[in-house]
Amino acid sequence: MMESSSAHSRGQQLISFASLAHSVILWTATPSPEPSVYPEYTGDPNLVTPGVVGFVATLFIAVATLLIIADMNRRVRRVRYRELAQETIRNEQATADDTTDDVKDGDNGSNLPPTLRAD
């Protein structure tokens, strides 16, 4: 019985010593640098960056795009207003033609019911 208790305490000492040694090794080890997907570039950075010319070209494209969008918006609005104006003119002409036809036909309200006639 005594032997088993001493073996048991030794087993615990070995486990705790192993975990302590493992912790010490992990804490004292220097961490490796983060792995990089791309290797570090050691050449001239002016050869791989767009620089001033690239910035000016991008700025030109952005400004041109904004101007084209504004112009297209203006044109679409103009077409919409023209269509609305033409529709209004057609409706007014149709109303005027109906009124003119009634006057030309000599419509004196004879087709109205007797209660609405102005005889």
PDB file as gemmi writes it, atoms N, CA and C in Angstrom:
CRYST1    1.000    1.000    1.000  90.00  90.00  90.00 P 1                      
ATOM      1  N   MET A   1       0.812  -1.174   0.000  1.00  0.00           N  
ATOM      2  CA  MET A   1       0.000   0.000   0.000  1.00  0.00           C  
ATOM      3  C   MET A   1       0.861   1.245   0.000  1.00  0.00           C  
ATOM      4  N   MET A   2       1.878   1.205   0.752  1.00  0.00           N  
ATOM      5  CA  MET A   2       2.747   2.348   0.842  1.00  0.00           C  
ATOM      6  C   MET A   2       3.470   2.589  -0.467  1.00  0.00           C  
ATOM      7  N   GLU A   3       3.806   1.502  -1.115  1.00  0.00           N  
ATOM      8  CA  GLU A   3       4.502   1.617  -2.373  1.00  0.00           C  
ATOM      9  C   GLU A   3       3.643   2.315  -3.420  1.00  0.00           C  
ATOM     10  N   SER A   4       2.387   1.980  -3.428  1.00  0.00           N  
ATOM     11  CA  SER A   4       1.510   2.590  -4.422  1.00  0.00           C  
ATOM     12  C   SER A   4       1.335   4.081  -4.168  1.00  0.00           C  
ATOM     13  N   SER A   5       1.312   4.473  -2.889  1.00  0.00           N  
ATOM     14  CA  SER A   5       1.165   5.896  -2.616  1.00  0.00           C  
ATOM     15  C   SER A   5       2.417   6.669  -2.997  1.00  0.00           C  
ATOM     16  N   SER A   6       3.596   6.078  -2.777  1.00  0.00           N  
ATOM     17  CA  SER A   6       4.815   6.766  -3.183  1.00  0.00           C  
ATOM     18  C   SER A   6       4.934   6.801  -4.699  1.00  0.00           C  
ATOM     19  N   ALA A   7       4.517   5.766  -5.360  1.00  0.00           N  
ATOM     20  CA  ALA A   7       4.547   5.752  -6.827  1.00  0.00           C  
ATOM     21  C   ALA A   7       3.583   6.786  -7.365  1.00  0.00           C  
ATOM     22  N   HIS A   8       2.489   6.884  -6.689  1.00  0.00           N  
ATOM     23  CA  HIS A   8       1.491   7.856  -7.134  1.00  0.00           C  
ATOM     24  C   HIS A   8       2.015   9.279  -6.985  1.00  0.00           C  
ATOM     25  N   SER A   9       2.650   9.573  -5.873  1.00  0.00           N  
ATOM     26  CA  SER A   9       3.168  10.918  -5.683  1.00  0.00           C  
ATOM     27  C   SER A   9       4.318  11.205  -6.637  1.00  0.00           C  
ATOM     28  N   ARG A  10       5.120  10.199  -6.951  1.00  0.00           N  
ATOM     29  CA  ARG A  10       6.183  10.404  -7.943  1.00  0.00           C  
ATOM     30  C   ARG A  10       5.604  10.664  -9.324  1.00  0.00           C  
ATOM     31  N   GLY A  11       4.548   9.967  -9.667  1.00  0.00           N  
ATOM     32  CA  GLY A  11       3.907  10.168 -10.964  1.00  0.00           C  
ATOM     33  C   GLY A  11       3.383  11.587 -11.096  1.00  0.00           C  
ATOM     34  N   GLN A  12       2.827  12.096 -10.034  1.00  0.00           N  
ATOM     35  CA  GLN A  12       2.342  13.470 -10.069  1.00  0.00           C  
ATOM     36  C   GLN A  12       3.496  14.441 -10.176  1.00  0.00           C  
ATOM     37  N   GLN A  13       4.599  14.130  -9.501  1.00  0.00           N  
ATOM     38  CA  GLN A  13       5.758  15.003  -9.586  1.00  0.00           C  
ATOM     39  C   GLN A  13       6.314  15.022 -10.993  1.00  0.00           C  
ATOM     40  N   LEU A  14       6.346  13.895 -11.646  1.00  0.00           N  
ATOM     41  CA  LEU A  14       6.851  13.846 -13.016  1.00  0.00           C  
ATOM     42  C   LEU A  14       5.949  14.615 -13.968  1.00  0.00           C  
ATOM     43  N   ILE A  15       4.668  14.486 -13.796  1.00  0.00           N  
ATOM     44  CA  ILE A  15       3.733  15.204 -14.670  1.00  0.00           C  
ATOM     45  C   ILE A  15       3.843  16.702 -14.433  1.00  0.00           C  
ATOM     46  N   SER A  16       3.898  17.101 -13.197  1.00  0.00           N  
ATOM     47  CA  SER A  16       3.989  18.529 -12.926  1.00  0.00           C  
ATOM     48  C   SER A  16       5.342  19.090 -13.366  1.00  0.00           C  
ATOM     49  N   PHE A  17       6.409  18.289 -13.222  1.00  0.00           N  
ATOM     50  CA  PHE A  17       7.713  18.745 -13.694  1.00  0.00           C  
ATOM     51  C   PHE A  17       7.730  18.877 -15.216  1.00  0.00           C  
ATOM     52  N   ALA A  18       7.102  17.955 -15.910  1.00  0.00           N  
ATOM     53  CA  ALA A  18       7.051  18.009 -17.378  1.00  0.00           C  
ATOM     54  C   ALA A  18       6.254  19.223 -17.842  1.00  0.00           C  
ATOM     55  N   SER A  19       5.136  19.477 -17.193  1.00  0.00           N  
ATOM     56  CA  SER A  19       4.349  20.643 -17.602  1.00  0.00           C  
ATOM     57  C   SER A  19       5.071  21.939 -17.257  1.00  0.00           C  
ATOM     58  N   LEU A  20       5.798  21.964 -16.122  1.00  0.00           N  
ATOM     59  CA  LEU A  20       6.576  23.138 -15.759  1.00  0.00           C  
ATOM     60  C   LEU A  20       7.698  23.366 -16.764  1.00  0.00           C  
ATOM     61  N   ALA A  21       8.384  22.319 -17.147  1.00  0.00           N  
ATOM     62  CA  ALA A  21       9.462  22.442 -18.132  1.00  0.00           C  
ATOM     63  C   ALA A  21       8.905  22.910 -19.472  1.00  0.00           C  
ATOM     64  N   HIS A  22       7.765  22.396 -19.845  1.00  0.00           N  
ATOM     65  CA  HIS A  22       7.129  22.797 -21.104  1.00  0.00           C  
ATOM     66  C   HIS A  22       6.776  24.278 -21.068  1.00  0.00           C  
ATOM     67  N   SER A  23       6.215  24.739 -19.970  1.00  0.00           N  
ATOM     68  CA  SER A  23       5.855  26.151 -19.833  1.00  0.00           C  
ATOM     69  C   SER A  23       7.081  27.047 -19.885  1.00  0.00           C  
ATOM     70  N   VAL A  24       8.165  26.641 -19.209  1.00  0.00           N  
ATOM     71  CA  VAL A  24       9.394  27.437 -19.209  1.00  0.00           C  
ATOM     72  C   VAL A  24       9.964  27.527 -20.612  1.00  0.00           C  
ATOM     73  N   ILE A  25       9.964  26.429 -21.321  1.00  0.00           N  
ATOM     74  CA  ILE A  25      10.494  26.439 -22.690  1.00  0.00           C  
ATOM     75  C   ILE A  25       9.669  27.367 -23.577  1.00  0.00           C  
ATOM     76  N   LEU A  26       8.349  27.312 -23.445  1.00  0.00           N  
ATOM     77  CA  LEU A  26       7.499  28.174 -24.272  1.00  0.00           C  
ATOM     78  C   LEU A  26       7.684  29.651 -23.930  1.00  0.00           C  
ATOM     79  N   TRP A  27       7.860  29.967 -22.653  1.00  0.00           N  
ATOM     80  CA  TRP A  27       7.999  31.360 -22.255  1.00  0.00           C  
ATOM     81  C   TRP A  27       9.343  31.939 -22.638  1.00  0.00           C  
ATOM     82  N   THR A  28      10.376  31.134 -22.585  1.00  0.00           N  
ATOM     83  CA  THR A  28      11.717  31.653 -22.869  1.00  0.00           C  
ATOM     84  C   THR A  28      12.057  31.621 -24.352  1.00  0.00           C  
ATOM     85  N   ALA A  29      11.317  30.902 -25.130  1.00  0.00           N  
ATOM     86  CA  ALA A  29      11.615  30.818 -26.565  1.00  0.00           C  
ATOM     87  C   ALA A  29      11.276  32.147 -27.235  1.00  0.00           C  
ATOM     88  N   THR A  30      12.107  32.560 -28.152  1.00  0.00           N  
ATOM     89  CA  THR A  30      11.818  33.780 -28.905  1.00  0.00           C  
ATOM     90  C   THR A  30      10.828  33.436 -30.014  1.00  0.00           C  
ATOM     91  N   PRO A  31       9.793  34.231 -30.139  1.00  0.00           N  
ATOM     92  CA  PRO A  31       8.787  33.920 -31.159  1.00  0.00           C  
ATOM     93  C   PRO A  31       9.348  34.162 -32.559  1.00  0.00           C  
ATOM     94  N   SER A  32       8.930  33.337 -33.462  1.00  0.00           N  
ATOM     95  CA  SER A  32       9.362  33.528 -34.852  1.00  0.00           C  
ATOM     96  C   SER A  32       8.535  34.660 -35.454  1.00  0.00           C  
ATOM     97  N   PRO A  33       9.087  35.374 -36.403  1.00  0.00           N  
ATOM     98  CA  PRO A  33       8.321  36.470 -37.007  1.00  0.00           C  
ATOM     99  C   PRO A  33       7.109  35.919 -37.745  1.00  0.00           C  
ATOM    100  N   GLU A  34       6.109  36.778 -37.883  1.00  0.00           N  
ATOM    101  CA  GLU A  34       4.890  36.382 -38.585  1.00  0.00           C  
ATOM    102  C   GLU A  34       5.230  36.009 -40.020  1.00  0.00           C  
ATOM    103  N   PRO A  35       4.707  34.915 -40.486  1.00  0.00           N  
ATOM    104  CA  PRO A  35       4.985  34.562 -41.885  1.00  0.00           C  
ATOM    105  C   PRO A  35       4.301  35.549 -42.819  1.00  0.00           C  
ATOM    106  N   SER A  36       4.979  35.915 -43.865  1.00  0.00           N  
ATOM    107  CA  SER A  36       4.453  36.876 -44.823  1.00  0.00           C  
ATOM    108  C   SER A  36       4.110  36.152 -46.114  1.00  0.00           C  
ATOM    109  N   VAL A  37       3.020  36.575 -46.720  1.00  0.00           N  
ATOM    110  CA  VAL A  37       2.624  35.983 -47.991  1.00  0.00           C  
ATOM    111  C   VAL A  37       3.587  36.436 -49.084  1.00  0.00           C  
ATOM    112  N   TYR A  38       3.998  37.685 -49.011  1.00  0.00           N  
ATOM    113  CA  TYR A  38       4.912  38.249 -50.004  1.00  0.00           C  
ATOM    114  C   TYR A  38       6.272  38.503 -49.357  1.00  0.00           C  
ATOM    115  N   PRO A  39       7.325  38.190 -50.040  1.00  0.00           N  
ATOM    116  CA  PRO A  39       8.640  38.496 -49.471  1.00  0.00           C  
ATOM    117  C   PRO A  39       8.870  40.008 -49.461  1.00  0.00           C  
ATOM    118  N   GLU A  40       9.724  40.450 -48.570  1.00  0.00           N  
ATOM    119  CA  GLU A  40      10.008  41.877 -48.456  1.00  0.00           C  
ATOM    120  C   GLU A  40      10.761  42.350 -49.696  1.00  0.00           C  
ATOM    121  N   TYR A  41      10.325  43.498 -50.253  1.00  0.00           N  
ATOM    122  CA  TYR A  41      10.959  44.045 -51.452  1.00  0.00           C  
ATOM    123  C   TYR A  41      12.171  44.860 -51.032  1.00  0.00           C  
ATOM    124  N   THR A  42      13.307  44.594 -51.647  1.00  0.00           N  
ATOM    125  CA  THR A  42      14.535  45.290 -51.272  1.00  0.00           C  
ATOM    126  C   THR A  42      15.015  46.235 -52.358  1.00  0.00           C  
ATOM    127  N   GLY A  43      14.276  46.367 -53.448  1.00  0.00           N  
ATOM    128  CA  GLY A  43      14.693  47.236 -54.546  1.00  0.00           C  
ATOM    129  C   GLY A  43      14.247  48.674 -54.339  1.00  0.00           C  
ATOM    130  N   ASP A  44      14.330  49.448 -55.405  1.00  0.00           N  
ATOM    131  CA  ASP A  44      13.959  50.862 -55.388  1.00  0.00           C  
ATOM    132  C   ASP A  44      12.434  50.988 -55.359  1.00  0.00           C  
ATOM    133  N   PRO A  45      11.853  51.631 -54.326  1.00  0.00           N  
ATOM    134  CA  PRO A  45      10.391  51.733 -54.257  1.00  0.00           C  
ATOM    135  C   PRO A  45       9.801  52.625 -55.356  1.00  0.00           C  
ATOM    136  N   ASN A  46      10.599  53.493 -55.943  1.00  0.00           N  
ATOM    137  CA  ASN A  46      10.089  54.346 -57.018  1.00  0.00           C  
ATOM    138  C   ASN A  46       9.820  53.558 -58.294  1.00  0.00           C  
ATOM    139  N   LEU A  47      10.394  52.380 -58.408  1.00  0.00           N  
ATOM    140  CA  LEU A  47      10.166  51.561 -59.596  1.00  0.00           C  
ATOM    141  C   LEU A  47       8.856  50.787 -59.534  1.00  0.00           C  
ATOM    142  N   VAL A  48       8.302  50.604 -58.357  1.00  0.00           N  
ATOM    143  CA  VAL A  48       7.089  49.802 -58.220  1.00  0.00           C  
ATOM    144  C   VAL A  48       5.872  50.611 -57.796  1.00  0.00           C  
ATOM    145  N   THR A  49       6.026  51.886 -57.520  1.00  0.00           N  
ATOM    146  CA  THR A  49       4.887  52.721 -57.153  1.00  0.00           C  
ATOM    147  C   THR A  49       4.498  53.579 -58.343  1.00  0.00           C  
ATOM    148  N   PRO A  50       3.228  53.965 -58.440  1.00  0.00           N  
ATOM    149  CA  PRO A  50       2.808  54.752 -59.596  1.00  0.00           C  
ATOM    150  C   PRO A  50       3.382  56.167 -59.596  1.00  0.00           C  
ATOM    151  N   GLY A  51       3.650  56.712 -58.444  1.00  0.00           N  
ATOM    152  CA  GLY A  51       4.246  58.040 -58.368  1.00  0.00           C  
ATOM    153  C   GLY A  51       3.270  59.141 -58.755  1.00  0.00           C  
ATOM    154  N   VAL A  52       3.819  60.295 -59.120  1.00  0.00           N  
ATOM    155  CA  VAL A  52       3.012  61.470 -59.452  1.00  0.00           C  
ATOM    156  C   VAL A  52       2.228  61.242 -60.735  1.00  0.00           C  
ATOM    157  N   VAL A  53       2.848  60.617 -61.719  1.00  0.00           N  
ATOM    158  CA  VAL A  53       2.169  60.384 -62.999  1.00  0.00           C  
ATOM    159  C   VAL A  53       0.949  59.490 -62.794  1.00  0.00           C  
ATOM    160  N   GLY A  54       1.082  58.464 -61.999  1.00  0.00           N  
ATOM    161  CA  GLY A  54      -0.051  57.580 -61.718  1.00  0.00           C  
ATOM    162  C   GLY A  54      -1.160  58.299 -60.976  1.00  0.00           C  
ATOM    163  N   PHE A  55      -0.789  59.153 -60.020  1.00  0.00           N  
ATOM    164  CA  PHE A  55      -1.790  59.926 -59.288  1.00  0.00           C  
ATOM    165  C   PHE A  55      -2.538  60.862 -60.225  1.00  0.00           C  
ATOM    166  N   VAL A  56      -1.814  61.561 -61.099  1.00  0.00           N  
ATOM    167  CA  VAL A  56      -2.452  62.497 -62.032  1.00  0.00           C  
ATOM    168  C   VAL A  56      -3.373  61.744 -62.991  1.00  0.00           C  
ATOM    169  N   ALA A  57      -2.936  60.588 -63.477  1.00  0.00           N  
ATOM    170  CA  ALA A  57      -3.773  59.801 -64.391  1.00  0.00           C  
ATOM    171  C   ALA A  57      -5.046  59.332 -63.693  1.00  0.00           C  
ATOM    172  N   THR A  58      -4.927  58.875 -62.462  1.00  0.00           N  
ATOM    173  CA  THR A  58      -6.102  58.431 -61.708  1.00  0.00           C  
ATOM    174  C   THR A  58      -7.035  59.596 -61.421  1.00  0.00           C  
ATOM    175  N   LEU A  59      -6.477  60.739 -61.065  1.00  0.00           N  
ATOM    176  CA  LEU A  59      -7.287  61.927 -60.818  1.00  0.00           C  
ATOM    177  C   LEU A  59      -8.027  62.349 -62.085  1.00  0.00           C  
ATOM    178  N   PHE A  60      -7.348  62.313 -63.228  1.00  0.00           N  
ATOM    179  CA  PHE A  60      -7.976  62.674 -64.502  1.00  0.00           C  
ATOM    180  C   PHE A  60      -9.152  61.745 -64.810  1.00  0.00           C  
ATOM    181  N   ILE A  61      -8.958  60.453 -64.619  1.00  0.00           N  
ATOM    182  CA  ILE A  61     -10.032  59.493 -64.898  1.00  0.00           C  
ATOM    183  C   ILE A  61     -11.213  59.716 -63.948  1.00  0.00           C  
ATOM    184  N   ALA A  62     -10.942  60.000 -62.686  1.00  0.00           N  
ATOM    185  CA  ALA A  62     -12.015  60.233 -61.717  1.00  0.00           C  
ATOM    186  C   ALA A  62     -12.806  61.487 -62.064  1.00  0.00           C  
ATOM    187  N   VAL A  63     -12.114  62.578 -62.404  1.00  0.00           N  
ATOM    188  CA  VAL A  63     -12.797  63.827 -62.756  1.00  0.00           C  
ATOM    189  C   VAL A  63     -13.592  63.646 -64.046  1.00  0.00           C  
ATOM    190  N   ALA A  64     -13.006  62.982 -65.042  1.00  0.00           N  
ATOM    191  CA  ALA A  64     -13.715  62.740 -66.303  1.00  0.00           C  
ATOM    192  C   ALA A  64     -14.967  61.903 -66.065  1.00  0.00           C  
ATOM    193  N   THR A  65     -14.881  60.910 -65.200  1.00  0.00           N  
ATOM    194  CA  THR A  65     -16.045  60.076 -64.894  1.00  0.00           C  
ATOM    195  C   THR A  65     -17.147  60.897 -64.243  1.00  0.00           C  
ATOM    196  N   LEU A  66     -16.796  61.750 -63.301  1.00  0.00           N  
ATOM    197  CA  LEU A  66     -17.800  62.599 -62.655  1.00  0.00           C  
ATOM    198  C   LEU A  66     -18.453  63.549 -63.654  1.00  0.00           C  
ATOM    199  N   LEU A  67     -17.659  64.128 -64.560  1.00  0.00           N  
ATOM    200  CA  LEU A  67     -18.231  65.025 -65.567  1.00  0.00           C  
ATOM    201  C   LEU A  67     -19.159  64.280 -66.526  1.00  0.00           C  
ATOM    202  N   ILE A  68     -18.787  63.083 -66.911  1.00  0.00           N  
ATOM    203  CA  ILE A  68     -19.642  62.291 -67.801  1.00  0.00           C  
ATOM    204  C   ILE A  68     -20.946  61.919 -67.100  1.00  0.00           C  
ATOM    205  N   ILE A  69     -20.880  61.567 -65.828  1.00  0.00           N  
ATOM    206  CA  ILE A  69     -22.096  61.237 -65.075  1.00  0.00           C  
ATOM    207  C   ILE A  69     -23.006  62.451 -64.975  1.00  0.00           C  
ATOM    208  N   ALA A  70     -22.449  63.623 -64.685  1.00  0.00           N  
ATOM    209  CA  ALA A  70     -23.259  64.841 -64.588  1.00  0.00           C  
ATOM    210  C   ALA A  70     -23.891  65.180 -65.934  1.00  0.00           C  
ATOM    211  N   ASP A  71     -23.136  65.049 -67.026  1.00  0.00           N  
ATOM    212  CA  ASP A  71     -23.668  65.338 -68.358  1.00  0.00           C  
ATOM    213  C   ASP A  71     -24.789  64.366 -68.719  1.00  0.00           C  
ATOM    214  N   MET A  72     -24.599  63.097 -68.433  1.00  0.00           N  
ATOM    215  CA  MET A  72     -25.628  62.103 -68.751  1.00  0.00           C  
ATOM    216  C   MET A  72     -26.885  62.348 -67.929  1.00  0.00           C  
ATOM    217  N   ASN A  73     -26.719  62.723 -66.680  1.00  0.00           N  
ATOM    218  CA  ASN A  73     -27.865  63.038 -65.832  1.00  0.00           C  
ATOM    219  C   ASN A  73     -28.644  64.218 -66.406  1.00  0.00           C  
ATOM    220  N   ARG A  74     -27.921  65.230 -66.864  1.00  0.00           N  
ATOM    221  CA  ARG A  74     -28.551  66.404 -67.459  1.00  0.00           C  
ATOM    222  C   ARG A  74     -29.319  66.029 -68.732  1.00  0.00           C  
ATOM    223  N   ARG A  75     -28.730  65.185 -69.568  1.00  0.00           N  
ATOM    224  CA  ARG A  75     -29.384  64.778 -70.820  1.00  0.00           C  
ATOM    225  C   ARG A  75     -30.645  63.952 -70.562  1.00  0.00           C  
ATOM    226  N   VAL A  76     -30.576  63.042 -69.612  1.00  0.00           N  
ATOM    227  CA  VAL A  76     -31.751  62.222 -69.293  1.00  0.00           C  
ATOM    228  C   VAL A  76     -32.872  63.093 -68.745  1.00  0.00           C  
ATOM    229  N   ARG A  77     -32.528  64.045 -67.894  1.00  0.00           N  
ATOM    230  CA  ARG A  77     -33.535  64.954 -67.353  1.00  0.00           C  
ATOM    231  C   ARG A  77     -34.168  65.782 -68.463  1.00  0.00           C  
ATOM    232  N   ARG A  78     -33.365  66.248 -69.417  1.00  0.00           N  
ATOM    233  CA  ARG A  78     -33.869  67.041 -70.538  1.00  0.00           C  
ATOM    234  C   ARG A  78     -34.837  66.219 -71.391  1.00  0.00           C  
ATOM    235  N   VAL A  79     -34.500  64.968 -71.667  1.00  0.00           N  
ATOM    236  CA  VAL A  79     -35.387  64.098 -72.455  1.00  0.00           C  
ATOM    237  C   VAL A  79     -36.695  63.865 -71.706  1.00  0.00           C  
ATOM    238  N   ARG A  80     -36.616  63.656 -70.411  1.00  0.00           N  
ATOM    239  CA  ARG A  80     -37.829  63.426 -69.614  1.00  0.00           C  
ATOM    240  C   ARG A  80     -38.735  64.658 -69.646  1.00  0.00           C  
ATOM    241  N   TYR A  81     -38.158  65.851 -69.500  1.00  0.00           N  
ATOM    242  CA  TYR A  81     -38.961  67.073 -69.525  1.00  0.00           C  
ATOM    243  C   TYR A  81     -39.554  67.325 -70.905  1.00  0.00           C  
ATOM    244  N   ARG A  82     -38.797  67.009 -71.961  1.00  0.00           N  
ATOM    245  CA  ARG A  82     -39.348  67.158 -73.317  1.00  0.00           C  
ATOM    246  C   ARG A  82     -40.549  66.253 -73.511  1.00  0.00           C  
ATOM    247  N   GLU A  83     -40.437  65.017 -73.075  1.00  0.00           N  
ATOM    248  CA  GLU A  83     -41.548  64.068 -73.206  1.00  0.00           C  
ATOM    249  C   GLU A  83     -42.761  64.560 -72.427  1.00  0.00           C  
ATOM    250  N   LEU A  84     -42.549  65.077 -71.236  1.00  0.00           N  
ATOM    251  CA  LEU A  84     -43.646  65.601 -70.430  1.00  0.00           C  
ATOM    252  C   LEU A  84     -44.291  66.807 -71.106  1.00  0.00           C  
ATOM    253  N   ALA A  85     -43.475  67.695 -71.673  1.00  0.00           N  
ATOM    254  CA  ALA A  85     -44.011  68.875 -72.361  1.00  0.00           C  
ATOM    255  C   ALA A  85     -44.794  68.462 -73.606  1.00  0.00           C  
ATOM    256  N   GLN A  86     -44.272  67.504 -74.375  1.00  0.00           N  
ATOM    257  CA  GLN A  86     -44.984  67.053 -75.572  1.00  0.00           C  
ATOM    258  C   GLN A  86     -46.304  66.382 -75.201  1.00  0.00           C  
ATOM    259  N   GLU A  87     -46.319  65.628 -74.129  1.00  0.00           N  
ATOM    260  CA  GLU A  87     -47.558  64.993 -73.687  1.00  0.00           C  
ATOM    261  C   GLU A  87     -48.576  66.040 -73.257  1.00  0.00           C  
ATOM    262  N   THR A  88     -48.129  67.080 -72.570  1.00  0.00           N  
ATOM    263  CA  THR A  88     -49.027  68.156 -72.156  1.00  0.00           C  
ATOM    264  C   THR A  88     -49.600  68.870 -73.373  1.00  0.00           C  
ATOM    265  N   ILE A  89     -48.757  69.144 -74.368  1.00  0.00           N  
ATOM    266  CA  ILE A  89     -49.221  69.815 -75.591  1.00  0.00           C  
ATOM    267  C   ILE A  89     -50.232  68.935 -76.313  1.00  0.00           C  
ATOM    268  N   ARG A  90     -49.968  67.633 -76.424  1.00  0.00           N  
ATOM    269  CA  ARG A  90     -50.912  66.726 -77.089  1.00  0.00           C  
ATOM    270  C   ARG A  90     -52.250  66.696 -76.362  1.00  0.00           C  
ATOM    271  N   ASN A  91     -52.223  66.664 -75.035  1.00  0.00           N  
ATOM    272  CA  ASN A  91     -53.477  66.669 -74.266  1.00  0.00           C  
ATOM    273  C   ASN A  91     -54.244  67.965 -74.467  1.00  0.00           C  
ATOM    274  N   GLU A  92     -53.536  69.100 -74.484  1.00  0.00           N  
ATOM    275  CA  GLU A  92     -54.198  70.390 -74.704  1.00  0.00           C  
ATOM    276  C   GLU A  92     -54.784  70.467 -76.107  1.00  0.00           C  
ATOM    277  N   GLN A  93     -54.050  69.957 -77.101  1.00  0.00           N  
ATOM    278  CA  GLN A  93     -54.569  69.972 -78.471  1.00  0.00           C  
ATOM    279  C   GLN A  93     -55.780  69.059 -78.601  1.00  0.00           C  
ATOM    280  N   ALA A  94     -55.746  67.905 -77.949  1.00  0.00           N  
ATOM    281  CA  ALA A  94     -56.895  67.000 -78.006  1.00  0.00           C  
ATOM    282  C   ALA A  94     -58.109  67.637 -77.349  1.00  0.00           C  
ATOM    283  N   THR A  95     -57.911  68.332 -76.246  1.00  0.00           N  
ATOM    284  CA  THR A  95     -59.015  69.022 -75.580  1.00  0.00           C  
ATOM    285  C   THR A  95     -59.536  70.150 -76.456  1.00  0.00           C  
ATOM    286  N   ALA A  96     -58.627  70.890 -77.082  1.00  0.00           N  
ATOM    287  CA  ALA A  96     -59.039  71.986 -77.966  1.00  0.00           C  
ATOM    288  C   ALA A  96     -59.767  71.438 -79.191  1.00  0.00           C  
ATOM    289  N   ASP A  97     -59.327  70.324 -79.742  1.00  0.00           N  
ATOM    290  CA  ASP A  97     -59.995  69.722 -80.896  1.00  0.00           C  
ATOM    291  C   ASP A  97     -61.391  69.248 -80.527  1.00  0.00           C  
ATOM    292  N   ASP A  98     -61.566  68.675 -79.349  1.00  0.00           N  
ATOM    293  CA  ASP A  98     -62.892  68.237 -78.910  1.00  0.00           C  
ATOM    294  C   ASP A  98     -63.828  69.431 -78.774  1.00  0.00           C  
ATOM    295  N   THR A  99     -63.329  70.522 -78.222  1.00  0.00           N  
ATOM    296  CA  THR A  99     -64.146  71.726 -78.064  1.00  0.00           C  
ATOM    297  C   THR A  99     -64.496  72.306 -79.423  1.00  0.00           C  
ATOM    298  N   THR A 100     -63.531  72.334 -80.330  1.00  0.00           N  
ATOM    299  CA  THR A 100     -63.765  72.870 -81.676  1.00  0.00           C  
ATOM    300  C   THR A 100     -64.767  72.002 -82.425  1.00  0.00           C  
ATOM    301  N   ASP A 101     -64.680  70.693 -82.302  1.00  0.00           N  
ATOM    302  CA  ASP A 101     -65.622  69.788 -82.963  1.00  0.00           C  
ATOM    303  C   ASP A 101     -67.035  70.004 -82.446  1.00  0.00           C  
ATOM    304  N   ASP A 102     -67.181  70.233 -81.147  1.00  0.00           N  
ATOM    305  CA  ASP A 102     -68.507  70.468 -80.584  1.00  0.00           C  
ATOM    306  C   ASP A 102     -69.107  71.746 -81.138  1.00  0.00           C  
ATOM    307  N   VAL A 103     -68.304  72.780 -81.284  1.00  0.00           N  
ATOM    308  CA  VAL A 103     -68.799  74.052 -81.805  1.00  0.00           C  
ATOM    309  C   VAL A 103     -69.138  73.913 -83.284  1.00  0.00           C  
ATOM    310  N   LYS A 104     -68.312  73.223 -84.061  1.00  0.00           N  
ATOM    311  CA  LYS A 104     -68.543  73.052 -85.490  1.00  0.00           C  
ATOM    312  C   LYS A 104     -69.791  72.212 -85.753  1.00  0.00           C  
ATOM    313  N   ASP A 105     -70.032  71.214 -84.938  1.00  0.00           N  
ATOM    314  CA  ASP A 105     -71.197  70.357 -85.133  1.00  0.00           C  
ATOM    315  C   ASP A 105     -72.481  71.066 -84.740  1.00  0.00           C  
ATOM    316  N   GLY A 106     -72.368  72.171 -84.117  1.00  0.00           N  
ATOM    317  CA  GLY A 106     -73.550  72.906 -83.691  1.00  0.00           C  
ATOM    318  C   GLY A 106     -74.251  72.225 -82.540  1.00  0.00           C  
ATOM    319  N   ASP A 107     -73.490  71.641 -81.700  1.00  0.00           N  
ATOM    320  CA  ASP A 107     -74.059  70.937 -80.555  1.00  0.00           C  
ATOM    321  C   ASP A 107     -74.664  71.968 -79.617  1.00  0.00           C  
ATOM    322  N   ASN A 108     -75.963  71.926 -79.518  1.00  0.00           N  
ATOM    323  CA  ASN A 108     -76.643  72.878 -78.643  1.00  0.00           C  
ATOM    324  C   ASN A 108     -77.185  72.184 -77.404  1.00  0.00           C  
ATOM    325  N   GLY A 109     -76.724  70.989 -77.167  1.00  0.00           N  
ATOM    326  CA  GLY A 109     -77.163  70.274 -75.976  1.00  0.00           C  
ATOM    327  C   GLY A 109     -78.429  69.488 -76.219  1.00  0.00           C  
ATOM    328  N   SER A 110     -78.799  69.239 -77.488  1.00  0.00           N  
ATOM    329  CA  SER A 110     -80.036  68.517 -77.773  1.00  0.00           C  
ATOM    330  C   SER A 110     -79.955  67.055 -77.351  1.00  0.00           C  
ATOM    331  N   ASN A 111     -78.754  66.545 -77.206  1.00  0.00           N  
ATOM    332  CA  ASN A 111     -78.634  65.153 -76.773  1.00  0.00           C  
ATOM    333  C   ASN A 111     -78.600  65.018 -75.252  1.00  0.00           C  
ATOM    334  N   LEU A 112     -78.723  66.135 -74.545  1.00  0.00           N  
ATOM    335  CA  LEU A 112     -78.747  66.105 -73.088  1.00  0.00           C  
ATOM    336  C   LEU A 112     -80.155  65.765 -72.602  1.00  0.00           C  
ATOM    337  N   PRO A 113     -80.273  65.242 -71.412  1.00  0.00           N  
ATOM    338  CA  PRO A 113     -81.617  65.011 -70.854  1.00  0.00           C  
ATOM    339  C   PRO A 113     -82.352  66.342 -70.674  1.00  0.00           C  
ATOM    340  N   PRO A 114     -83.666  66.357 -70.717  1.00  0.00           N  
ATOM    341  CA  PRO A 114     -84.444  67.611 -70.655  1.00  0.00           C  
ATOM    342  C   PRO A 114     -84.176  68.432 -69.404  1.00  0.00           C  
ATOM    343  N   THR A 115     -83.809  67.812 -68.315  1.00  0.00           N  
ATOM    344  CA  THR A 115     -83.577  68.586 -67.090  1.00  0.00           C  
ATOM    345  C   THR A 115     -82.288  69.391 -67.165  1.00  0.00           C  
ATOM    346  N   LEU A 116     -81.336  68.993 -68.048  1.00  0.00           N  
ATOM    347  CA  LEU A 116     -80.055  69.688 -68.139  1.00  0.00           C  
ATOM    348  C   LEU A 116     -79.992  70.647 -69.320  1.00  0.00           C  
ATOM    349  N   ARG A 117     -81.010  70.688 -70.196  1.00  0.00           N  
ATOM    350  CA  ARG A 117     -80.984  71.578 -71.358  1.00  0.00           C  
ATOM    351  C   ARG A 117     -81.209  73.017 -70.935  1.00  0.00           C  
ATOM    352  N   ALA A 118     -80.571  73.903 -71.684  1.00  0.00           N  
ATOM    353  CA  ALA A 118     -80.701  75.337 -71.379  1.00  0.00           C  
ATOM    354  C   ALA A 118     -81.618  75.999 -72.395  1.00  0.00           C  
ATOM    355  N   ASP A 119     -82.701  75.381 -72.836  1.00  0.00           N  
ATOM    356  CA  ASP A 119     -83.601  75.935 -73.862  1.00  0.00           C  
ATOM    357  C   ASP A 119     -84.207  77.195 -73.454  1.00  0.00           C  
TER     358      ASP A 119                                                      
END                                                                             
